[in-house]
Every structure is written in C-alpha cells, then in structure tokens.
Amino acid sequence: NGCCCCHVHRQAVHNEDRSGGRTLTAFKLLSKFLMKTAVQIAVALLTFLLLGLGIYGLINLRMEFRPEWLVDPEAEVTRWYFEHREYFNDGLQGQIYLMNVDNVKSLEDLDILVDTFEKKGDIVKSVDSWHKEFKRYVEEVSSPSGST
C-alpha cells in the first residue's frame, strides 16, 4: 500500500538480498551519521535557528499597498495616474462617510475624530470638515444670546 508506509501486508515477501545499490548504501551512511548525538544536537539547533529566523522575518514583514498594482498597465487610467503623480504629487483625496450618527449627541466624538486627522500632518495634508461650522451653528442656536 503506497499511501500508508506503516502498514505491513500479511503476505509480504521480503527480499533477503540487502546488498542494494548506491541508494541503499547512501542511506545506511546517512542513518549512521544522523544517529550520533552531536549531529542530532546540531540538527535540532539548526532547526530552531531557522524557525527563529522565520519568526523574525514574519514579525518584520512590511505591509505595503500601492494603487498602481491593481490597475491594468495598458489602461488609460494607469497612464493618467502616473502622469498625475509626477506633475501633481499632492497625494490622493480621501473621504470619510459616517452612517447612523446623531450629530448633536456625537459632537464631542466628531471633534476628536477631526482633531485626530488634523494632527496627522505627516500623512494628511488638509482636512475639509463640515463639522466645525455645524458645531458653531449648534452652539449659536443653543446659547441663550442666540435665541430670539
């Protein structure tokens, strides 16, 4: 049975001629070599060294995303993208949409979100938020001097 090497058939015929060939001789030498304690320790150390290097490499793996990887290199939009990046290298515009938000109750949370983006000057060039104007309006309307 080729799939289960541990299974021995009842009617197995053993070849008593073990003179073999070069392969059998090589395996005999390799097995004698691997049975030495020093070699076993060296193999174990090498295994753990390679495991450690693999884990170190996995931990230091850098994630990177570039939009140009996802577009067809022959497409017109690809040519536009590279020319736009070369001549107008201001980055790309991003937008954030919020759903199911009670603007009046969430003013403080929105303040924190807008302030966080404004402080990220290394990755965010500018923040154009409606929130500050809306907050000013709510404060005017809710203040006693703003009511008529």
KOLROVO-580367 format. One record per atom (N, C-alpha, C): residue number from 1; atom name; x, y, z. Coordinates in nm, 3 decimals, always signed. Atoms other than C-alpha are relative to their C-alpha. Layout:
<sites>
  num  atomo       c1       c2       c3
  NUM     CA        X        Y        Z
...
</sites>
This chain:
<sites>
  num  atomo       c1       c2       c3
    1      N   +0.085   -0.116   +0.000
    1     CA   +0.000   +0.000   +0.000
    1      C   +0.090   +0.123   +0.000
    2      N   -0.092   -0.112   +0.017
    2     CA   +0.176   +0.314   -0.122
    2      C   -0.033   +0.119   +0.087
    3      N   +0.039   -0.116   -0.078
    3     CA   -0.020   +0.562   +0.090
    3      C   +0.032   -0.014   +0.148
    4      N   -0.026   +0.022   -0.142
    4     CA   +0.043   +0.406   +0.429
    4      C   +0.126   -0.084   +0.013
    5      N   -0.127   +0.070   -0.003
    5     CA   +0.405   +0.318   +0.474
    5      C   +0.017   -0.086   +0.125
    6      N   -0.012   +0.078   -0.124
    6     CA   +0.350   +0.172   +0.823
    6      C   -0.074   -0.133   -0.009
    7      N   +0.081   +0.121   +0.012
    7     CA   +0.109   -0.095   +0.705
    7      C   +0.081   -0.112   -0.066
    8      N   -0.071   +0.116   +0.053
    8     CA   +0.266   -0.438   +0.653
    8      C   -0.104   -0.104   -0.040
    9      N   +0.095   +0.101   +0.047
    9     CA   +0.073   -0.685   +0.443
    9      C   +0.036   -0.137   +0.057
   10      N   -0.023   +0.132   -0.059
   10     CA   +0.033   -1.035   +0.580
   10      C   +0.081   -0.090   -0.093
   11      N   -0.068   +0.087   +0.097
   11     CA   +0.164   -1.195   +0.264
   11      C   +0.118   +0.073   -0.063
   12      N   -0.112   -0.076   +0.053
   12     CA   +0.454   -0.958   +0.226
   12      C   +0.119   -0.091   -0.024
   13      N   -0.119   +0.077   +0.035
   13     CA   +0.757   -1.102   +0.056
   13      C   +0.120   +0.091   +0.025
   14      N   -0.118   -0.079   -0.032
   14     CA   +1.082   -0.975   +0.200
   14      C   +0.116   -0.048   -0.085
   15      N   -0.117   +0.031   +0.080
   15     CA   +1.382   -0.960   -0.020
   15      C   +0.119   -0.006   +0.095
   16      N   -0.110   +0.020   -0.094
   16     CA   +1.666   -1.101   +0.184
   16      C   +0.132   +0.053   -0.056
   17      N   -0.122   -0.052   +0.060
   17     CA   +1.924   -0.969   -0.060
   17      C   +0.005   +0.151   +0.025
   18      N   -0.006   -0.140   -0.038
   18     CA   +2.007   -0.636   +0.104
   18      C   +0.127   +0.068   -0.051
   19      N   -0.122   -0.063   +0.052
   19     CA   +2.316   -0.561   -0.099
   19      C   -0.033   +0.135   -0.061
   20      N   +0.050   -0.126   +0.051
   20     CA   +2.109   -0.288   -0.264
   20      C   +0.088   +0.061   -0.105
   21      N   -0.080   -0.073   +0.096
   21     CA   +2.272   -0.028   -0.469
   21      C   +0.057   +0.123   +0.068
   22      N   -0.058   -0.124   -0.053
   22     CA   +2.409   +0.318   -0.427
   22      C   -0.096   +0.071   +0.095
   23      N   +0.097   -0.068   -0.085
   23     CA   +2.087   +0.449   -0.275
   23      C   -0.003   -0.061   +0.140
   24      N   +0.003   +0.067   -0.129
   24     CA   +2.077   +0.189   +0.000
   24      C   +0.129   +0.027   +0.078
   25      N   -0.128   -0.028   -0.065
   25     CA   +2.445   +0.243   +0.075
   25      C   +0.003   +0.144   +0.053
   26      N   +0.002   -0.140   -0.043
   26     CA   +2.393   +0.620   +0.093
   26      C   -0.089   +0.017   +0.122
   27      N   +0.088   -0.010   -0.115
   27     CA   +2.101   +0.580   +0.332
   27      C   +0.059   -0.066   +0.124
   28      N   -0.066   +0.063   -0.114
   28     CA   +2.300   +0.345   +0.553
   28      C   +0.101   +0.094   +0.062
   29      N   -0.098   -0.096   -0.050
   29     CA   +2.579   +0.601   +0.579
   29      C   -0.067   +0.120   +0.065
   30      N   +0.071   -0.116   -0.054
   30     CA   +2.334   +0.886   +0.636
   30      C   -0.064   -0.035   +0.134
   31      N   +0.064   +0.038   -0.126
   31     CA   +2.149   +0.694   +0.908
   31      C   +0.103   -0.014   +0.112
   32      N   -0.104   +0.012   -0.101
   32     CA   +2.473   +0.611   +1.090
   32      C   +0.047   +0.139   +0.044
   33      N   -0.043   -0.136   -0.030
   33     CA   +2.572   +0.979   +1.067
   33      C   -0.103   +0.072   +0.086
   34      N   +0.105   -0.070   -0.073
   34     CA   +2.236   +1.105   +1.194
   34      C   -0.026   -0.058   +0.139
   35      N   +0.021   +0.061   -0.131
   35     CA   +2.235   +0.868   +1.491
   35      C   +0.100   +0.047   +0.104
   36      N   -0.097   -0.053   -0.095
   36     CA   +2.531   +1.044   +1.651
   36      C   -0.062   +0.115   +0.077
   37      N   +0.061   -0.100   -0.088
   37     CA   +2.435   +1.265   +1.945
   37      C   +0.037   +0.142   -0.043
   38      N   -0.045   -0.134   +0.041
   38     CA   +2.642   +1.562   +1.826
   38      C   -0.074   +0.047   -0.125
   39      N   +0.071   -0.035   +0.124
   39     CA   +2.475   +1.552   +1.484
   39      C   -0.147   +0.030   +0.031
   40      N   +0.139   -0.024   -0.038
   40     CA   +2.128   +1.530   +1.642
   40      C   -0.015   +0.137   +0.066
   41      N   +0.003   -0.132   -0.064
   41     CA   +2.205   +1.834   +1.858
   41      C   +0.017   +0.110   -0.105
   42      N   -0.022   -0.099   +0.105
   42     CA   +2.336   +2.023   +1.554
   42      C   -0.124   +0.016   -0.088
   43      N   +0.122   -0.007   +0.081
   43     CA   +2.024   +1.936   +1.352
   43      C   -0.111   +0.072   +0.076
   44      N   +0.101   -0.067   -0.082
   44     CA   +1.799   +2.047   +1.640
   44      C   +0.029   +0.150   +0.009
   45      N   -0.037   -0.142   -0.007
   45     CA   +1.992   +2.376   +1.677
   45      C   -0.026   +0.070   -0.132
   46      N   +0.025   -0.058   +0.132
   46     CA   +1.976   +2.438   +1.304
   46      C   -0.149   +0.019   -0.025
   47      N   +0.145   -0.011   +0.016
   47     CA   +1.602   +2.371   +1.307
   47      C   -0.055   +0.118   +0.078
   48      N   +0.048   -0.112   -0.080
   48     CA   +1.542   +2.617   +1.591
   48      C   +0.053   +0.133   -0.052
   49      N   -0.055   -0.122   +0.060
   49     CA   +1.770   +2.873   +1.426
   49      C   -0.085   +0.043   -0.121
   50      N   +0.083   -0.032   +0.116
   50     CA   +1.571   +2.854   +1.103
   50      C   -0.141   +0.042   +0.041
   51      N   +0.131   -0.040   -0.051
   51     CA   +1.244   +2.871   +1.298
   51      C   +0.005   +0.143   +0.053
   52      N   -0.016   -0.135   -0.054
   52     CA   +1.368   +3.181   +1.481
   52      C   +0.014   +0.104   -0.110
   53      N   -0.015   -0.093   +0.112
   53     CA   +1.475   +3.347   +1.157
   53      C   -0.132   +0.019   -0.074
   54      N   +0.131   -0.010   +0.066
   54     CA   +1.135   +3.269   +1.004
   54      C   -0.096   +0.086   +0.080
   55      N   +0.087   -0.082   -0.085
   55     CA   +0.951   +3.420   +1.300
   55      C   +0.045   +0.146   -0.002
   56      N   -0.053   -0.137   +0.007
   56     CA   +1.180   +3.726   +1.296
   56      C   -0.040   +0.066   -0.133
   57      N   +0.039   -0.055   +0.129
   57     CA   +1.112   +3.773   +0.926
   57      C   -0.148   +0.029   -0.008
   58      N   +0.145   -0.020   +0.001
   58     CA   +0.738   +3.736   +0.977
   58      C   -0.039   +0.122   +0.082
   59      N   +0.029   -0.116   -0.085
   59     CA   +0.736   +3.993   +1.257
   59      C   +0.038   +0.129   -0.071
   60      N   -0.048   -0.121   +0.067
   60     CA   +0.932   +4.244   +1.047
   60      C   -0.053   +0.014   -0.142
   61      N   +0.059   -0.009   +0.133
   61     CA   +0.723   +4.188   +0.736
   61      C   -0.073   +0.133   -0.014
   62      N   +0.057   -0.132   +0.020
   62     CA   +0.623   +4.526   +0.599
   62      C   -0.117   -0.009   -0.097
   63      N   +0.117   +0.000   +0.088
   63     CA   +0.276   +4.570   +0.458
   63      C   +0.003   +0.127   -0.083
   64      N   -0.005   -0.115   +0.089
   64     CA   +0.257   +4.799   +0.159
   64      C   -0.112   -0.012   -0.101
   65      N   +0.106   -0.002   +0.102
   65     CA   -0.025   +4.900   -0.072
   65      C   +0.027   +0.113   -0.096
   66      N   -0.013   -0.101   +0.105
   66     CA   +0.011   +5.084   -0.398
   66      C   -0.114   -0.020   -0.098
   67      N   +0.116   +0.014   +0.091
   67     CA   -0.296   +5.155   -0.612
   67      C   +0.040   -0.044   -0.141
   68      N   -0.040   +0.036   +0.137
   68     CA   -0.096   +5.111   -0.933
   68      C   +0.016   -0.150   -0.018
   69      N   -0.009   +0.146   +0.012
   69     CA   -0.061   +4.739   -0.857
   69      C   -0.131   -0.061   -0.045
   70      N   +0.131   +0.057   +0.027
   70     CA   -0.434   +4.694   -0.909
   70      C   -0.057   +0.037   -0.137
   71      N   +0.056   -0.043   +0.129
   71     CA   -0.481   +4.860   -1.248
   71      C   +0.077   -0.064   -0.115
   72      N   -0.058   +0.057   +0.121
   72     CA   -0.415   +4.731   -1.595
   72      C   +0.109   +0.094   -0.052
   73      N   -0.109   -0.088   +0.043
   73     CA   -0.075   +4.862   -1.712
   73      C   -0.024   +0.063   -0.138
   74      N   +0.027   -0.053   +0.134
   74     CA   -0.214   +4.919   -2.063
   74      C   -0.119   +0.096   +0.000
   75      N   +0.121   -0.082   -0.005
   75     CA   -0.522   +5.113   -1.948
   75      C   +0.034   +0.149   +0.002
   76      N   -0.017   -0.145   +0.004
   76     CA   -0.566   +5.486   -1.997
   76      C   +0.009   +0.058   +0.142
   77      N   -0.001   -0.051   -0.137
   77     CA   -0.631   +5.536   -1.626
   77      C   +0.138   -0.019   +0.063
   78      N   -0.134   +0.022   -0.053
   78     CA   -0.286   +5.394   -1.549
   78      C   +0.094   +0.111   -0.048
   79      N   -0.082   -0.109   +0.052
   79     CA   -0.118   +5.648   -1.776
   79      C   -0.034   +0.131   +0.071
   80      N   +0.043   -0.120   -0.071
   80     CA   -0.326   +5.925   -1.615
   80      C   +0.055   +0.000   +0.142
   81      N   -0.045   +0.008   -0.139
   81     CA   -0.234   +5.802   -1.267
   81      C   +0.148   +0.035   +0.012
   82      N   -0.144   -0.027   -0.010
   82     CA   +0.142   +5.808   -1.331
   82      C   +0.032   +0.145   -0.037
   83      N   -0.024   -0.140   +0.034
   83     CA   +0.129   +6.148   -1.500
   83      C   -0.051   +0.092   +0.110
   84      N   +0.053   -0.081   -0.111
   84     CA   -0.089   +6.287   -1.223
   84      C   +0.095   -0.005   +0.119
   85      N   -0.094   +0.014   -0.111
   85     CA   +0.154   +6.153   -0.963
   85      C   +0.129   +0.077   -0.026
   86      N   -0.124   -0.069   +0.033
   86     CA   +0.451   +6.302   -1.148
   86      C   -0.017   +0.152   +0.004
   87      N   +0.016   -0.144   +0.014
   87     CA   +0.308   +6.650   -1.214
   87      C   -0.081   +0.064   +0.113
   88      N   +0.084   -0.053   -0.108
   88     CA   +0.058   +6.693   -0.928
   88      C   +0.014   -0.090   +0.122
   89      N   -0.028   +0.094   -0.108
   89     CA   +0.218   +6.499   -0.645
   89      C   -0.049   +0.054   +0.134
   90      N   +0.059   -0.045   -0.124
   90     CA   -0.021   +6.610   -0.374
   90      C   -0.069   -0.113   +0.074
   91      N   +0.068   +0.112   -0.063
   91     CA   -0.142   +6.264   -0.283
   91      C   -0.136   -0.022   -0.061
   92      N   +0.134   +0.031   +0.047
   92     CA   -0.490   +6.132   -0.325
   92      C   -0.101   +0.048   +0.102
   93      N   +0.105   -0.048   -0.087
   93     CA   -0.812   +6.270   -0.185
   93      C   -0.073   -0.118   +0.063
   94      N   +0.076   +0.104   -0.069
   94     CA   -0.989   +6.060   +0.073
   94      C   -0.122   +0.061   +0.064
   95      N   +0.124   -0.047   -0.062
   95     CA   -1.337   +6.087   +0.214
   95      C   -0.044   -0.101   +0.103
   96      N   +0.052   +0.087   -0.105
   96     CA   -1.495   +5.950   +0.527
   96      C   -0.150   +0.026   +0.011
   97      N   +0.145   -0.009   -0.013
   97     CA   -1.867   +5.881   +0.543
   97      C   -0.042   -0.069   +0.130
   98      N   +0.050   +0.055   -0.125
   98     CA   -2.047   +5.824   +0.871
   98      C   -0.149   -0.027   -0.015
   99      N   +0.142   +0.036   +0.008
   99     CA   -2.381   +5.647   +0.898
   99      C   -0.056   -0.012   +0.140
  100      N   +0.073   +0.017   -0.125
  100     CA   -2.640   +5.642   +1.172
  100      C   +0.066   +0.074   +0.116
  101      N   -0.065   -0.083   -0.102
  101     CA   -2.479   +5.927   +1.365
  101      C   -0.098   +0.109   +0.042
  102      N   +0.078   -0.111   -0.053
  102     CA   -2.676   +6.161   +1.589
  102      C   +0.098   +0.115   +0.017
  103      N   -0.100   -0.106   +0.004
  103     CA   -2.482   +6.477   +1.508
  103      C   +0.003   +0.084   +0.127
  104      N   +0.005   -0.082   -0.119
  104     CA   -2.598   +6.667   +1.815
  104      C   +0.063   -0.074   +0.118
  105      N   -0.053   +0.078   -0.112
  105     CA   -2.515   +6.388   +2.061
  105      C   +0.146   -0.039   -0.020
  106      N   -0.135   +0.048   +0.030
  106     CA   -2.189   +6.295   +1.887
  106      C   +0.097   +0.112   -0.032
  107      N   -0.089   -0.112   +0.034
  107     CA   -2.035   +6.642   +1.858
  107      C   +0.139   -0.019   +0.058
  108      N   -0.131   +0.017   -0.062
  108     CA   -1.757   +6.561   +2.101
  108      C   +0.081   -0.109   -0.070
  109      N   -0.070   +0.108   +0.071
  109     CA   -1.671   +6.233   +1.925
  109      C   +0.046   +0.046   -0.137
  110      N   -0.041   -0.053   +0.131
  110     CA   -1.669   +6.410   +1.589
  110      C   +0.115   +0.099   +0.015
  111      N   -0.112   -0.091   -0.029
  111     CA   -1.445   +6.679   +1.741
  111      C   +0.131   -0.077   +0.012
  112      N   -0.121   +0.082   -0.020
  112     CA   -1.197   +6.412   +1.848
  112      C   +0.047   -0.057   -0.133
  113      N   -0.037   +0.058   +0.130
  113     CA   -1.206   +6.248   +1.503
  113      C   +0.064   +0.105   -0.091
  114      N   -0.054   -0.106   +0.086
  114     CA   -1.149   +6.576   +1.316
  114      C   +0.136   +0.047   +0.052
  115      N   -0.128   -0.043   -0.058
  115     CA   -0.873   +6.683   +1.558
  115      C   +0.109   -0.103   -0.025
  116      N   -0.098   +0.106   +0.025
  116     CA   -0.701   +6.346   +1.516
  116      C   +0.053   +0.010   -0.142
  117      N   -0.045   -0.012   +0.139
  117     CA   -0.692   +6.387   +1.138
  117      C   +0.082   +0.126   -0.021
  118      N   -0.075   -0.124   +0.017
  118     CA   -0.572   +6.747   +1.164
  118      C   +0.140   -0.010   +0.060
  119      N   -0.131   +0.017   -0.063
  119     CA   -0.283   +6.638   +1.390
  119      C   +0.091   -0.093   -0.079
  120      N   -0.079   +0.094   +0.081
  120     CA   -0.168   +6.374   +1.139
  120      C   +0.059   +0.073   -0.121
  121      N   -0.056   -0.082   +0.107
  121     CA   +0.027   +6.630   +0.936
  121      C   +0.095   -0.074   -0.092
  122      N   -0.093   +0.074   +0.085
  122     CA   +0.273   +6.371   +0.806
  122      C   -0.070   -0.081   -0.107
  123      N   +0.070   +0.078   +0.102
  123     CA   +0.006   +6.177   +0.618
  123      C   -0.126   +0.068   -0.051
  124      N   +0.119   -0.072   +0.043
  124     CA   -0.287   +6.421   +0.594
  124      C   +0.039   +0.144   -0.027
  125      N   -0.040   -0.135   +0.037
  125     CA   -0.227   +6.743   +0.404
  125      C   -0.099   +0.103   +0.052
  126      N   +0.101   -0.094   -0.047
  126     CA   -0.557   +6.914   +0.485
  126      C   -0.127   -0.076   +0.032
  127      N   +0.129   +0.057   -0.039
  127     CA   -0.892   +6.841   +0.644
  127      C   -0.106   +0.104   -0.030
  128      N   +0.111   -0.088   +0.034
  128     CA   -1.204   +6.998   +0.496
  128      C   -0.125   -0.061   +0.063
  129      N   +0.108   +0.062   -0.076
  129     CA   -1.470   +6.923   +0.755
  129      C   -0.115   +0.098   +0.017
  130      N   +0.121   -0.078   -0.024
  130     CA   -1.826   +7.049   +0.778
  130      C   -0.028   +0.010   +0.150
  131      N   +0.032   +0.017   -0.142
  131     CA   -1.818   +6.961   +1.144
  131      C   +0.019   +0.128   +0.081
  132      N   -0.028   -0.119   -0.082
  132     CA   -1.665   +7.281   +1.283
  132      C   -0.107   +0.108   -0.023
  133      N   +0.106   -0.097   +0.029
  133     CA   -1.919   +7.503   +1.107
  133      C   -0.132   -0.044   +0.063
  134      N   +0.123   +0.054   -0.059
  134     CA   -2.201   +7.276   +1.221
  134      C   +0.003   +0.018   +0.151
  135      N   -0.013   -0.016   -0.145
  135     CA   -2.073   +7.288   +1.579
  135      C   -0.020   +0.146   +0.040
  136      N   +0.017   -0.143   -0.028
  136     CA   -2.053   +7.667   +1.568
  136      C   -0.147   +0.039   -0.010
  137      N   +0.143   -0.027   +0.019
  137     CA   -2.412   +7.679   +1.439
  137      C   -0.081   -0.054   +0.118
  138      N   +0.074   +0.060   -0.113
  138     CA   -2.539   +7.444   +1.712
  138      C   +0.024   +0.079   +0.126
  139      N   -0.030   -0.079   -0.121
  139     CA   -2.362   +7.648   +1.980
  139      C   -0.072   +0.134   -0.005
  140      N   +0.072   -0.128   +0.014
  140     CA   -2.517   +7.971   +1.841
  140      C   -0.147   -0.019   +0.029
  141      N   +0.143   +0.021   -0.015
  141     CA   -2.865   +7.827   +1.828
  141      C   -0.035   -0.038   +0.144
  142      N   +0.033   +0.049   -0.134
  142     CA   -2.848   +7.662   +2.170
  142      C   +0.040   +0.098   +0.111
  143      N   -0.040   -0.096   -0.103
  143     CA   -2.690   +7.958   +2.351
  143      C   -0.115   +0.098   +0.027
  144      N   +0.110   -0.091   -0.034
  144     CA   -2.927   +8.198   +2.535
  144      C   +0.005   +0.129   -0.079
  145      N   -0.009   -0.127   +0.073
  145     CA   -2.793   +8.503   +2.350
  145      C   -0.037   -0.020   -0.146
  146      N   +0.031   +0.025   +0.140
  146     CA   -2.852   +8.335   +2.010
  146      C   -0.147   -0.024   -0.024
  147      N   +0.143   +0.028   +0.020
  147     CA   -3.223   +8.262   +2.070
  147      C   -0.077   +0.130   -0.009
  148      N   +0.079   -0.121   +0.018
  148     CA   -3.487   +8.510   +1.964
  148      C   -0.135   -0.012   +0.068
</sites>
